[in-house]
């Protein structure tokens, strides 16, 4: 049910770097949310044409979704953690990373032919 999806204007990094980033984000998202990693999904899309602050300098947009409610303390902690990891792995400034956090009701999230609500 938790998802972390990254879209970035950076060129496609080496597959080992992407795999390392996604593996780390998966484990950390499960830890931050207190949910089993067996339900966590990660996705990465590179080379997306994007602007931020009127420039085409490297930029990144991240979506974090989960069933249930994320607290302000959780989102603050995740923002610090994930901005740092993504900035390091993709070699872009953390002030060019936006993160959107979204809570989903269980009945709005499907898996395995049913929903979580």
C-alpha positions as CSV (number, residue, x, y, z in Angstrom):
1,X,0.0,0.0,0.0
2,X,2.8,2.5,0.6
3,X,4.2,3.9,-2.7
4,X,7.2,6.2,-3.3
5,X,7.4,7.3,-7.0
6,X,10.2,9.5,-8.3
7,X,10.2,11.5,-11.5
8,X,13.4,13.4,-12.3
9,X,14.9,15.4,-15.2
10,X,18.3,13.8,-14.6
11,X,19.5,11.4,-17.3
12,X,19.1,7.7,-16.6
13,X,21.6,6.9,-13.8
14,X,23.3,3.5,-13.9
15,X,20.9,0.7,-13.0
16,X,22.9,-0.3,-9.9
17,X,22.5,3.3,-8.5
18,X,18.7,3.2,-9.2
19,X,18.3,-0.2,-7.7
20,X,20.3,0.9,-4.6
21,X,18.2,4.0,-4.2
22,X,14.9,2.2,-4.6
23,X,15.9,-0.6,-2.2
24,X,16.9,1.9,0.4
25,X,13.8,4.0,-0.1
26,X,11.6,0.9,0.2
27,X,13.1,-0.1,3.5
28,X,13.0,3.4,4.9
29,X,9.4,4.1,3.8
30,X,8.3,0.9,5.6
31,X,10.2,2.0,8.7
32,X,8.8,5.5,8.7
33,X,5.2,4.3,8.3
34,X,5.5,1.2,10.5
35,X,4.2,-1.0,7.7
36,X,5.5,-4.2,6.3
37,X,8.0,-3.7,3.4
38,X,6.2,-6.6,1.6
39,X,3.5,-4.0,0.7
40,X,5.8,-1.1,-0.3
41,X,6.2,-0.2,-4.0
42,X,8.9,2.1,-5.5
43,X,9.2,3.5,-8.9
44,X,11.7,5.7,-10.7
45,X,11.4,7.6,-14.0
46,X,14.4,9.5,-15.3
47,X,14.8,12.0,-18.2
48,X,11.4,13.6,-17.6
49,X,11.3,17.1,-19.2
50,X,10.7,19.4,-16.1
51,X,11.2,22.9,-15.0
52,X,11.5,24.4,-11.5
53,X,12.0,28.1,-10.7
54,X,11.9,28.8,-14.4
55,X,15.0,26.7,-15.3
56,X,15.7,23.3,-16.7
57,X,18.4,22.6,-14.0
58,X,18.1,19.1,-12.6
59,X,14.9,18.6,-10.6
60,X,12.9,15.9,-8.9
61,X,9.3,15.3,-8.0
62,X,8.4,12.6,-5.5
63,X,5.0,11.2,-4.5
64,X,4.6,9.3,-1.3
65,X,1.2,7.7,-0.8
66,X,-0.1,5.4,1.9
67,X,-3.3,4.0,3.3
68,X,-4.1,5.7,6.6
69,X,-2.9,9.0,8.1
70,X,0.6,10.3,8.0
71,X,1.3,12.7,10.9
72,X,3.2,16.0,10.5
73,X,6.1,14.5,12.4
74,X,6.3,11.5,10.0
75,X,6.1,13.7,6.9
76,X,8.8,16.1,8.2
77,X,11.1,13.1,9.0
78,X,10.5,11.5,5.7
79,X,11.1,14.8,3.8
80,X,14.5,15.1,5.5
81,X,15.4,11.5,5.0
82,X,14.3,11.1,1.4
83,X,15.5,14.5,0.2
84,X,19.0,13.6,1.5
85,X,19.0,10.2,-0.1
86,X,17.7,11.3,-3.4
87,X,20.0,14.3,-3.5
88,X,23.0,12.1,-2.8
89,X,22.2,9.4,-5.3
90,X,21.0,11.7,-8.1
91,X,23.6,14.4,-7.5
92,X,21.1,17.2,-7.4
93,X,20.4,19.9,-4.7
94,X,17.8,19.1,-2.2
95,X,16.2,22.5,-2.7
96,X,15.2,21.2,-6.2
97,X,13.2,18.3,-4.8
98,X,9.5,18.5,-4.2
99,X,7.7,15.8,-2.2
100,X,3.9,15.3,-2.2
101,X,2.5,13.3,0.7
102,X,-1.0,11.8,0.2
103,X,-3.1,9.7,2.5
104,X,-5.5,7.3,0.9
105,X,-8.6,5.7,2.4
106,X,-8.5,1.9,2.4
107,X,-11.4,1.6,-0.1
108,X,-9.5,3.8,-2.6
109,X,-6.5,1.5,-2.8
110,X,-6.8,-1.8,-4.5
111,X,-4.6,-4.9,-4.5
112,X,-5.0,-8.5,-5.4
113,X,-8.6,-8.1,-6.6
114,X,-9.8,-6.3,-3.5
115,X,-9.3,-3.1,-1.6
116,X,-7.8,-2.3,1.8
117,X,-11.1,-0.9,3.1
